[in-house]
Amino acid sequence: MTVRQLRAFLAVAQTLSFAQACERLHLSQSALSLAIKSLEERLGGRLFTRTTRSVRLTPEGEALLPLARRLLADWADAERALQRRFAVQQGEVSLAAMPSFAGNLLPPVLRRFREQHPNIRIRVHDVINERVIDMVQARRVEIGIAFEPAESVPLLFTPLYRDRFVAVVPADDALAETDATDWAALLQRPFIALQAPSAVRAMLEARLAEHGRTLPVEIESHQLATVGRMVACGLGVSAVPALCARQMHELGARCIALREPIIERNVGLLTGNDERSSAVNAFCATLQAAVGEFDLPV
């Protein structure tokens, strides 16, 4: 069966008139009759009973009618989906981003992208690093923005920049008057950390363990914003990706360079092996251009 044959069948079945079906499809009587005849020959029997005065569906035609409607609807959906993938003027971009990125760099990138492509819909999932990876692998989103995953993760990773961790201290702490500190000095104060299984928490603990240190966590939270507010209120100190420095300052805390050891990791795009749509390619291009222009940590 061809789409042309199914459209011819559906037009006649709905109008019960070959003349009206011809007008609807902009076909000649002979072309319509040929399409119906070819379909009947293909299926092995008559779909209509025709007299000089009326056209009626046979039982087989009645059985085909709902199937034809569903097949044509599925075809139309597939056609629209492919058109959206090829047209940057429309479509949808679905992405997941870890909170440090979603709450800081992503909003200005989205604003720039929307100015360039106002008809493309955007769905953003602000989730922890591990969830970003899971969502890209499960194809729930087309793009992920996260720390570079382990080599065993079967995703394509495109580095955007290298983020370095900084110390977060209360504004009235003595460390806030300095340009930098080391982990030995920072860990003399109560430490506020993101709750496991946060990638930030795991990364800090692993790197400090390499240098014979442990992370003396006294307070935990799921959200970076909550961590920042707790530090600002004098409950302790923390360490966050440098991309979060502006957010921490807005919350009332202060960020300073953190050394001995320096802890840093690549942040980039995560995608599957499927061919990307034009809308997704356009967003990735906007994001990569923004990274090259914005004042990002190195």
C-alpha positions as CSV (number, residue, x, y, z in Angstrom):
1,M,0.0,0.0,0.0
2,T,1.1,3.5,-0.8
3,V,0.3,6.8,0.9
4,R,-1.4,7.9,-2.3
5,Q,-3.6,4.8,-2.4
6,L,-4.6,5.2,1.3
7,R,-5.5,8.9,0.8
8,A,-7.6,8.0,-2.2
9,F,-9.4,5.3,-0.2
10,L,-10.0,7.6,2.7
11,A,-11.4,10.4,0.6
12,V,-13.9,8.1,-1.1
13,A,-14.8,6.4,2.2
14,Q,-15.4,9.7,3.9
15,T,-17.5,11.3,1.1
16,L,-19.0,8.1,-0.4
17,S,-18.6,9.9,-3.7
18,F,-15.9,9.5,-6.3
19,A,-16.7,13.0,-7.7
20,Q,-16.3,14.7,-4.3
21,A,-13.2,12.7,-3.5
22,C,-11.7,13.9,-6.9
23,E,-12.3,17.5,-5.9
24,R,-10.8,17.0,-2.4
25,L,-7.7,15.4,-3.7
26,H,-7.4,17.5,-6.9
27,L,-7.3,14.3,-9.0
28,S,-9.0,13.3,-12.2
29,Q,-11.7,10.6,-12.1
30,S,-9.4,8.2,-14.0
31,A,-6.5,8.7,-11.6
32,L,-8.7,8.2,-8.5
33,S,-10.2,5.1,-9.9
34,L,-6.8,3.7,-10.8
35,A,-5.5,4.3,-7.2
36,I,-8.5,2.5,-5.8
37,K,-8.3,-0.4,-8.2
38,S,-4.5,-0.8,-7.5
39,L,-5.2,-0.9,-3.8
40,E,-8.0,-3.4,-4.2
41,E,-5.7,-5.6,-6.3
42,R,-3.0,-5.3,-3.8
43,L,-5.2,-6.4,-0.9
44,G,-7.1,-9.0,-2.9
45,G,-10.7,-7.8,-2.9
46,R,-13.3,-5.1,-3.3
47,L,-13.3,-2.2,-0.8
48,F,-16.4,-0.4,-2.3
49,T,-19.7,-1.5,-3.9
50,R,-20.6,1.0,-6.6
51,T,-23.8,1.6,-8.5
52,T,-24.7,4.5,-10.7
53,R,-26.4,6.2,-7.7
54,S,-24.3,5.2,-4.7
55,V,-21.0,4.2,-3.3
56,R,-20.8,2.0,-0.1
57,L,-18.0,0.3,1.8
58,T,-17.7,-3.4,1.8
59,P,-17.1,-5.2,5.1
60,E,-13.4,-5.3,4.2
61,G,-13.5,-1.6,3.4
62,E,-15.1,-0.9,6.8
63,A,-12.3,-2.9,8.4
64,L,-9.6,-0.9,6.5
65,L,-11.1,2.5,7.3
66,P,-9.8,2.9,10.9
67,L,-6.4,1.4,9.9
68,A,-6.1,3.8,7.0
69,R,-6.9,6.8,9.3
70,R,-4.2,5.6,11.8
71,L,-1.6,5.0,9.2
72,L,-2.1,8.4,7.5
73,A,-2.0,10.1,10.9
74,D,1.2,8.3,11.8
75,W,2.7,9.3,8.4
76,A,1.7,13.0,8.9
77,D,3.3,13.0,12.4
78,A,6.5,11.5,11.0
79,E,6.5,14.0,8.2
80,R,6.1,16.9,10.6
81,A,8.8,15.6,12.9
82,L,11.3,15.4,10.1
83,Q,10.4,18.8,8.9
84,R,11.1,20.2,12.3
85,R,14.4,18.4,12.4
86,F,15.5,20.0,9.1
87,A,14.2,23.5,9.8
88,V,16.0,25.7,12.3
89,Q,13.1,28.1,12.2
90,Q,11.0,25.6,14.3
91,G,11.5,22.5,16.3
92,E,12.4,21.7,19.9
93,V,15.6,21.4,22.0
94,S,15.5,19.3,25.1
95,L,18.5,19.5,27.4
96,A,19.6,18.6,30.9
97,A,22.2,20.7,32.8
98,M,23.9,20.4,36.2
99,P,22.8,23.1,38.6
100,S,26.1,25.0,38.6
101,F,25.7,25.5,34.8
102,A,21.9,25.8,34.7
103,G,21.8,28.5,37.3
104,N,24.7,30.7,36.0
105,L,25.7,30.4,32.3
106,L,22.7,28.8,30.8
107,P,20.2,31.7,31.1
108,P,22.2,34.2,29.0
109,V,22.9,31.5,26.5
110,L,19.2,30.8,26.2
111,R,18.4,34.5,25.8
112,R,20.8,34.8,22.9
113,F,19.5,31.6,21.3
114,R,15.9,32.8,21.6
115,E,16.8,36.1,20.0
116,Q,18.2,34.2,17.0
117,H,15.5,31.4,16.9
118,P,12.3,32.6,18.5
119,N,10.2,29.7,17.2
120,I,12.2,26.9,18.7
121,R,10.8,25.5,21.9
122,I,13.3,24.7,24.7
123,R,12.9,22.3,27.6
124,V,15.4,22.5,30.4
125,H,16.0,20.0,33.1
126,D,18.0,21.3,36.1
127,V,19.3,18.1,37.6
128,I,22.5,16.8,39.3
129,N,25.4,15.7,37.2
130,E,24.7,12.0,37.4
131,R,21.1,12.6,36.4
132,V,22.2,14.6,33.3
133,I,24.2,11.5,32.1
134,D,21.3,9.2,32.8
135,M,18.8,11.4,30.9
136,V,21.1,11.6,27.8
137,Q,21.7,7.8,27.8
138,A,17.9,7.2,28.1
139,R,17.3,9.6,25.3
140,R,14.9,11.7,27.5
141,V,16.9,14.7,26.4
142,E,19.1,15.4,23.3
143,I,21.8,17.4,25.1
144,G,23.5,17.2,28.5
145,I,25.8,19.8,30.0
146,A,27.9,18.2,32.7
147,F,31.4,17.3,34.0
148,E,33.4,15.0,31.8
149,P,32.2,11.4,32.5
150,A,34.2,8.3,32.9
151,E,35.5,6.6,29.8
152,S,33.1,3.8,30.3
153,V,30.1,6.1,29.7
154,P,29.0,5.5,26.0
155,L,28.3,9.2,25.2
156,L,30.0,11.8,23.0
157,F,31.7,14.5,25.2
158,T,32.7,17.9,23.7
159,P,34.7,20.0,26.1
160,L,33.5,23.6,26.6
161,Y,35.9,24.8,29.3
162,R,37.8,23.7,32.4
163,D,36.2,24.7,35.7
164,R,38.3,25.1,38.8
165,F,36.9,24.8,42.4
166,V,37.0,27.9,44.6
167,A,36.5,28.4,48.3
168,V,33.2,29.9,49.5
169,V,33.5,31.8,52.8
170,P,31.4,34.2,54.9
171,A,31.9,37.9,54.0
172,D,33.1,38.6,57.6
173,D,35.6,35.7,57.7
174,A,39.3,36.6,57.7
175,L,39.7,34.5,54.6
176,A,37.4,36.8,52.7
177,E,40.1,39.5,52.9
178,T,42.6,37.3,51.0
179,D,42.9,36.5,47.3
180,A,43.5,32.8,47.8
181,T,43.7,30.0,50.4
182,D,44.6,26.4,50.6
183,W,42.6,23.4,51.7
184,A,44.4,23.1,55.0
185,A,43.2,26.5,56.1
186,L,39.7,26.0,54.7
187,L,39.1,22.7,56.4
188,Q,39.8,24.2,59.8
189,R,36.3,25.6,59.6
190,P,32.9,23.7,59.6
191,F,32.4,22.5,56.0
192,I,29.1,22.6,54.2
193,A,28.7,20.1,51.3
194,L,26.2,19.0,48.7
195,Q,24.6,15.7,49.6
196,A,25.7,12.4,47.9
197,P,25.5,11.3,45.2
198,S,26.5,14.8,44.0
199,A,29.4,14.7,41.5
200,V,30.8,17.8,43.2
201,R,30.9,16.0,46.6
202,A,32.4,12.8,45.1
203,M,35.0,14.7,43.2
204,L,36.1,16.7,46.2
205,E,36.3,13.7,48.4
206,A,38.3,11.7,45.8
207,R,40.8,14.4,45.1
208,L,41.4,15.2,48.8
209,A,41.8,11.5,49.6
210,E,44.7,11.5,47.0
211,H,46.4,14.0,49.2
212,G,45.7,12.3,52.5
213,R,42.8,14.5,53.5
214,T,39.1,13.9,54.3
215,L,36.2,16.2,53.9
216,P,34.9,17.0,57.5
217,V,31.3,17.6,56.5
218,E,29.1,19.1,59.2
219,I,26.1,20.3,57.1
220,E,24.7,18.9,53.9
221,S,22.2,20.3,51.3
222,H,20.9,19.2,47.9
223,Q,21.0,22.7,46.4
224,L,24.0,25.0,45.7
225,A,21.9,28.1,46.5
226,T,21.2,26.7,49.9
227,V,24.8,26.0,50.5
228,G,25.6,29.6,49.5
229,R,23.0,31.0,51.9
230,M,24.3,28.8,54.8
231,V,27.8,30.1,54.2
232,A,26.6,33.7,54.0
233,C,24.9,33.2,57.4
234,G,28.2,32.1,58.9
235,L,27.4,28.4,59.4
236,G,30.6,27.3,57.7
237,V,32.6,27.3,54.4
238,S,32.3,25.3,51.2
239,A,33.9,24.8,47.8
240,V,32.1,25.1,44.5
241,P,32.9,25.3,40.8
242,A,34.2,28.7,39.9
243,L,31.2,29.2,37.5
244,C,29.1,29.6,40.7
245,A,31.2,32.5,42.1
246,R,28.7,35.2,40.9
247,Q,25.8,33.2,42.4
248,M,27.6,32.8,45.7
249,H,28.3,36.6,45.8
250,E,24.7,37.4,45.1
251,L,23.7,35.1,48.1
252,G,26.0,37.1,50.4
253,A,29.1,34.8,50.5
254,R,32.6,35.4,49.1
255,C,34.7,33.3,46.7
256,I,38.4,33.1,46.7
257,A,41.0,31.0,44.8
258,L,41.6,27.5,46.3
259,R,45.0,25.8,46.0
260,E,47.0,22.9,47.3
261,P,45.5,20.9,45.7
262,I,43.9,22.6,42.8
263,I,40.8,20.7,41.8
264,E,39.4,21.1,38.3
265,R,37.6,19.2,35.7
266,N,36.3,19.6,32.1
267,V,32.7,20.8,31.6
268,G,31.1,20.0,28.2
269,L,28.3,18.8,26.0
270,L,27.0,15.3,26.2
271,T,25.2,13.8,23.3
272,G,24.3,10.3,22.0
273,N,25.4,8.8,18.8
274,D,22.2,9.7,16.9
275,E,22.2,12.4,14.2
276,R,21.3,15.7,15.8
277,S,18.5,17.9,14.5
278,S,19.1,21.3,13.0
279,A,17.6,22.9,16.1
280,V,20.0,21.1,18.4
281,N,23.0,21.9,16.1
282,A,22.0,25.6,16.2
283,F,21.8,25.5,20.0
284,C,25.2,23.8,20.4
285,A,26.7,26.4,18.1
286,T,25.2,29.2,20.2
287,L,26.5,27.6,23.4
288,Q,30.0,27.1,22.1
289,A,30.2,30.7,20.8
290,A,29.0,32.0,24.2
291,V,31.7,30.0,26.0
292,G,34.3,31.7,23.8
293,E,33.0,35.2,24.6
294,F,31.9,35.0,28.2
295,D,34.3,35.6,31.1
296,L,34.5,32.0,32.3
297,P,36.9,30.4,34.8
298,V,40.0,28.7,33.3
